Amino acid sequence: MQRLHRAKIKRNKNTAMIGYGMSKNQSETKEVKMATKGKSKGGEKQQQSLSLGRETVEELEREAERRGLNKSQLADLLLNGQLTQSAEKPTIISIMSYKGGVAKTTTCTCLAVCLSEMGYKVLVIDMDGQGNVSQSLRVYDPRSEEACIADVLYQTTPNGQRKTLRDVMKPTDYNNVFCVPSNFRFADADTRLKAEIAGGVDTRLCYAIEDLVEEMAKEGDDRFDYIIIDCGPRLDMTTTNAIVALEAGNNASHIIIPIKVDGFAIAGLSQTIDTINRTAKERRRLPQHWKILQTMIERKTSAYKVGCELLKEAIPNAEYFNTKIEKSTVVPEASLAMEPLITYAPDSKPGMQYRLLAQEIEEMNA
């Protein structure tokens, strides 16, 4: 069995404390168990103890960081019942690849539309300064300087306040699909984030998502079932934000790494996985769940078969989606039309394969 982090929150007299340790053969759970002892003869306050699973511990750490509290202060709030139960979390999917030209944008828009057709409410967050997803979903005007994801992650004006995701998200032409757009102002996001004096720049998207979920729950709005993040073809601070953002999601949240099976893509895949693992290590977390999606495949070619063997040798323990997306002329045609492939050519082979992929992702939530 996997060894999971455990935490004990103890309170004696006027102090509260979170202690960390390791426990064998413990399953991951959100259940919180409390053991309470009665007052002693000397009239001392009762001692309380909570045993929490790894996921709950990580939530407490993020909440302490967000509130600017130390662990003792947060433990005291928890024991006093002043922390309310979190709203139901969405499934967060980050789509990333260091290599461009692997159908990353196509995958993002197709999944969003397919999942909405299956009855789910979807938010797409465009984290690429090129704004291709925003253009495909028809929420991007290259001449506009309207608020975008840049305004959420860092200050875009002197002494300006950062906006919330709700401030900048827009409805699309597709039922139950919303989009937080990106544009040219996000092109220098990595430099801008690194230049900010305030700490925690790698957690800003994560906290913004948590705030959105809580705000929608309080106002009684229908929550988002899926949040899909499209990353640019780079491994920088924006990518780190997209990795850390999965901490705001449920257990089915994961990273999709699209790959065209060739030598260059395999090299880029290794770098992407290294970035995911390094981010987890720096945050003292278990690595986020990631799966490889083969795109633009040509099953009958010898190059594809050789590439698959090279991929297995390079990343022997990788997980793959059962669905594979075949190469087709309709993919660039849909891109030129600035329309999701799934609506441009719904009966094409790639279109039907993306529907199968959406069903496969739905099953991960079962």
C-alpha positions as CSV (number, residue, x, y, z in Angstrom):
1,M,0.0,0.0,0.0
2,Q,1.1,3.5,-0.7
3,R,2.4,5.5,2.3
4,L,0.3,8.5,2.8
5,H,0.9,11.7,4.8
6,R,-1.1,11.9,8.0
7,A,-1.8,14.8,10.2
8,K,-2.9,15.1,13.8
9,I,-4.4,18.2,15.1
10,K,-4.3,18.4,18.9
11,R,-5.5,21.0,21.2
12,N,-4.6,21.3,24.9
13,K,-5.5,24.3,27.0
14,N,-5.2,27.4,24.8
15,T,-2.9,26.0,22.1
16,A,-3.6,24.1,18.9
17,M,-1.0,22.2,16.8
18,I,-0.8,20.3,13.6
19,G,1.7,17.5,13.7
20,Y,2.9,15.5,10.6
21,G,3.9,11.9,10.3
22,M,3.6,8.9,8.0
23,S,1.2,6.0,8.4
24,K,1.3,2.6,6.7
25,N,-1.7,0.9,5.2
26,Q,-4.0,3.9,5.4
27,S,-6.4,4.6,2.6
28,E,-6.8,8.1,1.4
29,T,-10.1,9.6,2.7
30,K,-11.8,12.8,3.4
31,E,-13.4,11.4,6.6
32,V,-12.2,13.2,9.8
33,K,-12.2,11.2,13.0
34,M,-12.3,13.1,16.4
35,A,-11.4,11.7,19.8
36,T,-12.4,13.8,22.8
37,K,-11.3,13.5,26.4
38,G,-13.3,14.9,29.2
39,K,-12.1,17.7,31.6
40,S,-9.5,16.7,34.1
41,K,-10.0,17.2,37.8
42,G,-7.9,20.3,37.6
43,G,-10.4,21.9,35.3
44,E,-8.1,22.0,32.3
45,K,-9.6,22.4,28.9
46,Q,-10.4,19.2,27.1
47,Q,-7.9,17.8,24.6
48,Q,-9.2,17.1,21.1
49,S,-7.5,15.2,18.4
50,L,-8.2,14.9,14.6
51,S,-6.7,12.4,12.2
52,L,-6.8,13.6,8.7
53,G,-6.0,12.0,5.3
54,R,-3.4,13.4,2.9
55,E,-5.9,15.3,0.8
56,T,-7.3,17.1,3.8
57,V,-3.8,18.0,5.0
58,E,-3.0,19.6,1.7
59,E,-6.3,21.5,1.8
60,L,-5.4,22.9,5.2
61,E,-1.9,23.9,4.0
62,R,-3.4,25.8,1.1
63,E,-6.0,27.4,3.3
64,A,-3.4,28.5,5.8
65,E,-1.3,30.0,3.0
66,R,-4.3,31.8,1.4
67,R,-5.5,33.2,4.7
68,G,-2.0,34.2,5.9
69,L,-2.3,32.0,9.0
70,N,0.1,29.7,10.6
71,K,-0.8,26.0,11.1
72,S,-1.7,26.5,14.8
73,Q,-4.1,29.3,14.0
74,L,-5.8,27.3,11.3
75,A,-6.0,24.2,13.5
76,D,-7.7,26.3,16.2
77,L,-10.3,27.5,13.6
78,L,-10.9,23.9,12.6
79,L,-11.4,22.6,16.1
80,N,-13.8,25.5,16.9
81,G,-15.9,24.6,13.9
82,Q,-15.2,27.9,12.2
83,L,-14.1,26.3,8.9
84,T,-17.1,25.3,6.7
85,Q,-17.1,22.3,4.4
86,S,-15.8,23.1,1.0
87,A,-18.1,23.2,-2.0
88,E,-18.0,20.2,-4.3
89,K,-14.9,20.3,-6.4
90,P,-14.8,20.2,-10.2
91,T,-12.6,17.9,-12.3
92,I,-9.7,19.9,-13.5
93,I,-7.8,18.9,-16.6
94,S,-4.6,20.7,-17.7
95,I,-3.5,20.0,-21.3
96,M,0.2,20.7,-21.7
97,S,3.1,19.8,-24.0
98,Y,6.5,21.3,-24.4
99,K,6.2,20.5,-28.1
100,G,3.9,22.5,-30.3
101,G,1.9,21.1,-33.2
102,V,0.4,18.2,-31.3
103,A,-3.3,19.1,-31.5
104,K,-3.3,20.6,-28.0
105,T,-5.8,23.3,-28.8
106,T,-8.0,21.0,-30.9
107,T,-8.1,18.6,-27.9
108,C,-9.1,21.3,-25.5
109,T,-11.9,22.7,-27.6
110,C,-13.2,19.3,-28.6
111,L,-13.3,18.0,-25.1
112,A,-15.1,21.1,-23.8
113,V,-17.8,20.9,-26.5
114,C,-18.2,17.1,-26.1
115,L,-18.5,17.2,-22.4
116,S,-21.1,20.0,-22.7
117,E,-23.1,17.8,-25.1
118,M,-23.0,15.1,-22.5
119,G,-24.8,17.5,-20.1
120,Y,-21.8,18.9,-18.2
121,K,-21.0,22.5,-17.4
122,V,-17.5,23.4,-18.6
123,L,-15.1,26.3,-18.1
124,V,-12.1,26.6,-20.4
125,I,-9.1,28.6,-19.2
126,D,-6.8,29.8,-22.0
127,M,-3.3,30.0,-20.7
128,D,-1.6,30.5,-24.1
129,G,-0.7,34.1,-25.2
130,Q,-1.6,33.2,-28.8
131,G,-5.2,32.9,-27.7
132,N,-6.0,30.1,-30.2
133,V,-8.6,28.4,-27.9
134,S,-10.2,31.8,-27.3
135,Q,-10.5,32.4,-31.0
136,S,-11.9,28.9,-31.7
137,L,-14.6,29.5,-29.0
138,R,-15.3,32.9,-30.5
139,V,-14.6,34.9,-27.4
140,Y,-11.4,36.6,-28.6
141,D,-11.1,39.9,-30.5
142,P,-7.5,40.6,-31.4
143,R,-8.2,44.3,-31.4
144,S,-9.7,44.3,-27.9
145,E,-7.9,45.0,-24.7
146,E,-10.7,43.5,-22.6
147,A,-9.8,41.7,-19.3
148,C,-8.3,38.2,-19.8
149,I,-6.4,35.6,-17.8
150,A,-3.5,38.0,-17.4
151,D,-5.6,40.3,-15.2
152,V,-6.3,37.3,-12.9
153,L,-2.7,36.2,-12.4
154,Y,-0.9,39.5,-12.0
155,Q,-1.4,43.2,-11.9
156,T,-1.7,44.6,-15.4
157,T,-2.0,48.2,-14.4
158,P,0.0,50.3,-11.9
159,N,-1.6,49.8,-8.4
160,G,-4.4,47.8,-10.0
161,Q,-6.3,45.0,-8.3
162,R,-6.2,41.5,-9.8
163,K,-9.5,40.4,-11.2
164,T,-11.4,37.1,-10.4
165,L,-12.1,34.4,-12.9
166,R,-15.7,35.3,-12.7
167,D,-14.9,38.9,-13.7
168,V,-13.3,37.8,-16.9
169,M,-15.0,34.6,-18.0
170,K,-17.4,34.8,-20.9
171,P,-20.2,32.6,-22.3
172,T,-19.5,31.0,-25.7
173,D,-21.7,30.0,-28.6
174,Y,-21.8,26.5,-27.2
175,N,-24.3,25.6,-24.5
176,N,-22.8,25.3,-21.0
177,V,-19.3,26.2,-22.2
178,F,-17.6,29.3,-20.7
179,C,-14.2,30.6,-21.4
180,V,-11.6,32.7,-19.6
181,P,-9.8,34.2,-22.7
182,S,-6.2,35.0,-23.3
183,N,-4.7,37.5,-25.7
184,F,-1.4,39.2,-26.6
185,R,-1.2,40.8,-23.2
186,F,-0.5,37.3,-21.7
187,A,2.5,36.8,-24.0
188,D,5.0,38.0,-21.3
189,A,3.2,36.3,-18.4
190,D,6.3,34.3,-17.3
191,T,8.4,37.5,-17.0
192,R,5.6,39.4,-15.2
193,L,4.9,36.6,-12.7
194,K,8.6,36.3,-11.9
195,A,8.9,40.0,-11.4
196,E,6.2,40.2,-8.8
197,I,7.5,40.8,-5.2
198,A,4.6,39.0,-3.5
199,G,5.1,35.2,-3.0
200,G,2.9,32.4,-4.1
201,V,2.8,33.3,-7.8
202,D,2.7,29.6,-8.6
203,T,-0.5,29.1,-6.7
204,R,-2.5,32.0,-8.1
205,L,-4.6,30.1,-10.6
206,C,-5.3,27.4,-8.0
207,Y,-6.6,29.9,-5.5
208,A,-8.5,31.7,-8.2
209,I,-10.3,28.5,-9.1
210,E,-11.0,27.7,-5.4
211,D,-12.5,31.2,-5.0
212,L,-14.7,30.8,-8.0
213,V,-16.0,27.4,-6.8
214,E,-16.8,28.8,-3.3
215,E,-18.4,32.0,-4.7
216,M,-20.6,30.1,-7.1
217,A,-21.7,27.7,-4.3
218,K,-22.6,30.6,-2.0
219,E,-24.7,32.3,-4.7
220,G,-26.5,29.1,-5.6
221,D,-25.1,29.0,-9.2
222,D,-24.7,25.7,-11.0
223,R,-21.1,24.7,-10.4
224,F,-18.7,23.8,-13.2
225,D,-18.3,20.0,-13.6
226,Y,-15.1,20.4,-15.6
227,I,-12.4,23.1,-15.8
228,I,-10.1,22.6,-18.8
229,I,-6.8,24.5,-18.9
230,D,-5.0,24.9,-22.2
231,C,-1.3,25.7,-21.8
232,G,1.2,27.2,-24.2
233,P,4.0,25.1,-25.7
234,R,6.5,26.1,-23.0
235,L,7.5,25.1,-19.5
236,D,7.4,28.2,-17.4
237,M,5.6,29.9,-14.6
238,T,2.3,29.7,-16.5
239,T,2.7,25.9,-16.8
240,T,3.5,25.6,-13.1
241,N,0.3,27.4,-12.3
242,A,-1.6,24.9,-14.5
243,I,0.0,22.0,-12.7
244,V,-0.6,23.4,-9.2
245,A,-4.2,24.3,-10.2
246,L,-5.1,20.6,-10.1
247,E,-4.9,20.8,-6.3
248,A,-8.2,22.7,-6.4
249,G,-9.9,19.8,-8.2
250,N,-11.3,16.4,-7.2
251,N,-9.5,13.1,-7.3
252,A,-10.2,12.6,-11.0
253,S,-8.3,15.8,-11.9
254,H,-5.4,15.0,-14.2
255,I,-2.9,16.3,-16.9
256,I,-3.3,15.3,-20.5
257,I,-0.1,15.3,-22.5
258,P,-0.9,15.2,-26.2
259,I,1.9,13.7,-28.3
260,K,2.6,13.1,-32.0
261,V,4.7,10.0,-31.9
262,D,8.1,11.1,-33.3
263,G,11.6,11.7,-31.9
264,F,11.1,15.4,-31.2
265,A,7.9,14.9,-29.4
266,I,9.3,12.1,-27.2
267,A,12.1,14.5,-26.1
268,G,9.5,17.1,-25.2
269,L,7.5,14.6,-23.3
270,S,10.4,13.8,-21.0
271,Q,10.8,17.5,-20.2
272,T,7.1,17.9,-19.5
273,I,7.0,15.0,-17.1
274,D,10.2,16.3,-15.4
275,T,8.4,19.6,-14.9
276,I,5.4,17.9,-13.4
277,N,7.5,15.9,-11.0
278,R,9.8,18.8,-10.0
279,T,6.7,21.0,-9.2
280,A,5.3,18.2,-7.0
281,K,8.7,17.9,-5.2
282,E,9.0,21.6,-4.6
283,R,5.5,21.7,-3.1
284,R,6.1,18.5,-1.1
285,R,3.1,16.8,-2.9
286,L,2.6,13.5,-4.6
287,P,3.0,14.1,-8.4
288,Q,-0.2,14.9,-10.3
289,H,-1.8,12.2,-12.3
290,W,-0.9,12.5,-16.0
291,K,-1.8,10.4,-19.1
292,I,-0.5,10.5,-22.6
293,L,-2.9,11.1,-25.5
294,Q,-1.6,10.0,-28.9
295,T,-2.7,12.5,-31.6
296,M,-2.2,12.8,-35.4
297,I,-1.4,9.1,-35.6
298,E,-0.9,7.2,-38.9
299,R,-1.5,3.6,-37.8
300,K,-0.3,1.8,-40.9
301,T,3.1,3.6,-41.3
302,S,6.3,2.0,-40.1
303,A,7.4,5.3,-38.6
304,Y,4.4,5.2,-36.2
305,K,5.2,1.6,-35.1
306,V,8.9,2.5,-34.5
307,G,7.9,5.6,-32.7
308,C,5.6,3.7,-30.4
309,E,8.5,1.3,-29.5
310,L,10.8,4.3,-28.8
311,L,8.1,5.9,-26.6
312,K,7.7,2.7,-24.5
313,E,11.5,2.6,-24.0
314,A,11.8,6.3,-23.1
315,I,8.8,6.3,-20.7
316,P,8.3,2.7,-19.7
317,N,5.7,3.3,-16.9
318,A,3.5,5.8,-18.7
319,E,-0.3,5.6,-18.8
320,Y,-2.1,6.1,-22.1
321,F,-5.6,6.9,-23.0
322,N,-7.2,4.0,-24.9
323,T,-8.5,6.5,-27.4
324,K,-6.1,7.6,-30.1
325,I,-6.7,10.5,-32.5
326,E,-6.0,9.9,-36.1
327,K,-4.4,12.4,-38.6
328,S,-6.9,14.0,-40.9
329,T,-7.2,17.0,-43.2
330,V,-10.3,18.2,-41.3
331,V,-8.1,19.2,-38.4
332,P,-6.3,22.1,-40.2
333,E,-9.5,23.0,-42.0
334,A,-11.3,23.5,-38.7
335,S,-8.3,25.5,-37.4
336,L,-8.6,27.8,-40.5
337,A,-12.3,28.1,-39.9
338,M,-11.6,29.0,-36.2
339,E,-14.1,26.5,-35.1
340,P,-13.9,23.4,-32.8
341,L,-13.3,20.3,-34.9
342,I,-16.2,18.5,-33.2
343,T,-18.7,21.0,-34.7
344,Y,-16.8,21.6,-38.0
345,A,-16.7,17.9,-38.9
346,P,-18.7,16.0,-36.2
347,D,-18.8,12.8,-38.3
348,S,-15.1,12.7,-39.1
349,K,-12.9,10.0,-37.7
350,P,-11.1,12.5,-35.3
351,G,-14.5,13.9,-34.3
352,M,-15.9,10.5,-33.3
353,Q,-12.6,9.7,-31.5
354,Y,-12.8,12.9,-29.5
355,R,-16.3,11.8,-28.4
356,L,-14.8,8.5,-27.2
357,L,-12.1,10.4,-25.4
358,A,-14.7,12.5,-23.6
359,Q,-16.5,9.3,-22.5
360,E,-13.2,7.9,-21.3
361,I,-12.6,11.0,-19.2
362,E,-16.2,10.8,-17.8
363,E,-15.5,7.2,-16.7
364,M,-12.5,8.5,-14.7
365,N,-15.0,10.2,-12.4
366,A,-17.0,7.1,-11.8
